[in-house]
Amino acid sequence: MSETAFILLVAPDPRRGQVIADALQGGERSFRMVTSRVESGAEAVGSLRVRAPDVLVIDFAAAGEGD
């Protein structure tokens, strides 16, 4: 495993975020994967300023819930 994929997961609901993160980690692949989960758009922007992800996953289903 020589390559590492960085995935940024934006999921406002921690439980849903964990389910998505677990699903992303499952399965076989020929590369290493690092997932970072944030709960808000502001946190996502902060993360993007530090490091650009290879993949950005946004849980739109949870957007606006609880507002």
N, C-alpha and C positions, 0 to 999 in steps of 0.2 A: 504494500500500500504506500505508494510514493506521493500521491496527490491528496490534498485535503480540500473538501468543499465546505464553505462557510454559509450556513443558512440562517437568515434572520426571520424569526417568526413573531408576528404581531398578533397577539390574542388577548383581548381585554379580560376574558374570563380565565382565571388560572386553571380550573379543572379542564375546560375545553382545550386550553393551550397545552396541557400535559398530554391529553389524548392525541392531539395532532403531533406533538413532538415524539411521542412513542411510536406513532405510525410512520413518521419519517425515518426513525432509527431502525425500524424493522427491515427484514429482507437482506439479501446478499448483494454486495456491490464490490467493485474493484478499487474503491477509493475510501479514504477516511472522511467522516462527516462530523462537523461541529455545528451544533444548533444553539443559537442564542435566542431566548424568548423575552419579549418586552410586552407591556400591557397597554401602552398608549402610543399615539402618533408622535408625541413629543419625545418619548424615549426612543422610538424608532429613528427619528431624525438625529438624535444625539449619537446613536450607534452608527448611523450612516456616515456621520462626520469623522468617526474614528476609523471605520473600516467598511468598505463596500462589500456587500455579500455577493456570493455567487448566485444565490437564489433568495428571493424575498417572498414569504408566504404571509398573507393577511387573512385573518378570520373575519370576513365581512359579515357572516351570519350573526356574530356577537356585537357588531357595531350598533350602537344606539340602545342596546339592552340595558335596562336599569337606569336610563336617563329620565 
